[in-house]
Amino acid sequence: MANIAFLGTGLLGGALAEAAAQRGDTVTAWNRSADKVAALAPFGIKAAATAADAVRGATRVHLVLKDDAVVDAVVAAALPGLAPDAIVLDHTTTLPALTAARAARLAAQGVNYLHCPVFMGPAAYIKHRVP
């Protein structure tokens, strides 16, 4: 299975990380609030101290963050640990113009970045989650 990282483990990011670990992926996660990552330990998810530590060795990096400013800050913090062939999948709902600028900037740096937002708020997640 894959060696993946999740940066942002709130309601949606935590659920995605949990699902990945349950299907057999090796998952490392980081969140600005360490308690959210610690809650994922029962699923075999390893907590990282920094974003760069979380992405080190990952082939896929999933971002599930708050907004454009947080995405930019977290990506900048993660870049030192990012493998050249890693794919960064950004699930954050962000502004189109800022997303396009980010994608161009990261492409120029050789980062494999794909914006694939998930449009699902907490109410929809809770209603549709399968136990």
Residue pairs with C-beta under 8 A, 6 or more apart in sequence:
1 23
1 24
1 25
1 26
2 20
2 25
2 26
2 59
2 60
3 25
3 26
3 28
3 57
3 58
3 59
4 20
4 25
4 26
4 27
4 28
4 58
4 59
4 60
4 61
4 62
5 27
5 28
5 29
5 30
5 48
5 54
5 55
5 58
5 60
5 61
5 62
6 13
6 14
6 16
6 17
6 20
6 27
6 28
6 29
6 30
6 45
6 54
6 61
6 62
6 64
7 13
7 29
7 30
7 31
7 51
7 54
7 55
7 61
7 62
7 63
7 64
7 65
7 74
7 78
8 31
8 62
8 63
8 64
8 65
8 66
8 74
8 92
9 17
9 29
9 30
9 31
9 36
9 37
9 39
9 40
9 64
10 31
10 36
10 64
11 122
11 125
12 64
12 91
12 118
12 120
12 125
13 29
13 31
13 62
13 64
13 65
13 91
14 36
14 39
14 40
15 125
15 129
16 62
16 64
16 91
17 27
17 29
17 40
17 43
17 45
17 62
18 40
18 43
18 45
20 27
21 27
21 40
21 43
21 44
21 45
22 43
26 46
27 40
27 43
27 44
27 45
27 46
28 45
28 46
28 47
28 48
28 53
28 54
28 55
28 58
29 37
29 40
29 45
29 46
29 47
29 48
29 54
30 37
30 47
30 48
30 49
30 50
30 51
30 53
30 54
31 37
34 47
37 45
37 47
37 48
38 47
40 47
41 47
48 54
50 77
50 81
51 74
51 77
51 78
51 81
52 77
52 78
52 79
52 80
52 81
52 82
53 81
54 61
54 78
54 81
55 61
55 78
55 81
55 82
55 83
55 86
56 81
56 83
57 83
58 83
58 86
59 83
59 85
59 86
59 87
60 86
60 87
60 89
61 78
61 82
61 86
61 87
61 88
61 89
62 89
62 91
63 71
63 74
63 75
63 88
63 89
63 90
63 91
63 92
64 91
64 92
64 118
65 71
65 74
65 90
65 92
66 92
67 92
67 94
68 92
68 94
68 95
68 98
68 99
68 102
70 92
71 90
71 92
71 94
71 102
72 102
75 88
75 102
75 106
79 109
79 111
82 88
82 111
84 110
85 112
86 112
87 112
87 113
87 114
88 106
88 111
88 112
88 113
88 114
89 114
89 116
90 99
90 113
90 114
90 115
90 116
90 117
91 116
91 117
91 118
92 117
93 117
93 118
93 119
94 102
94 115
94 117
99 115
102 113
102 115
103 113
103 115
106 113
107 113
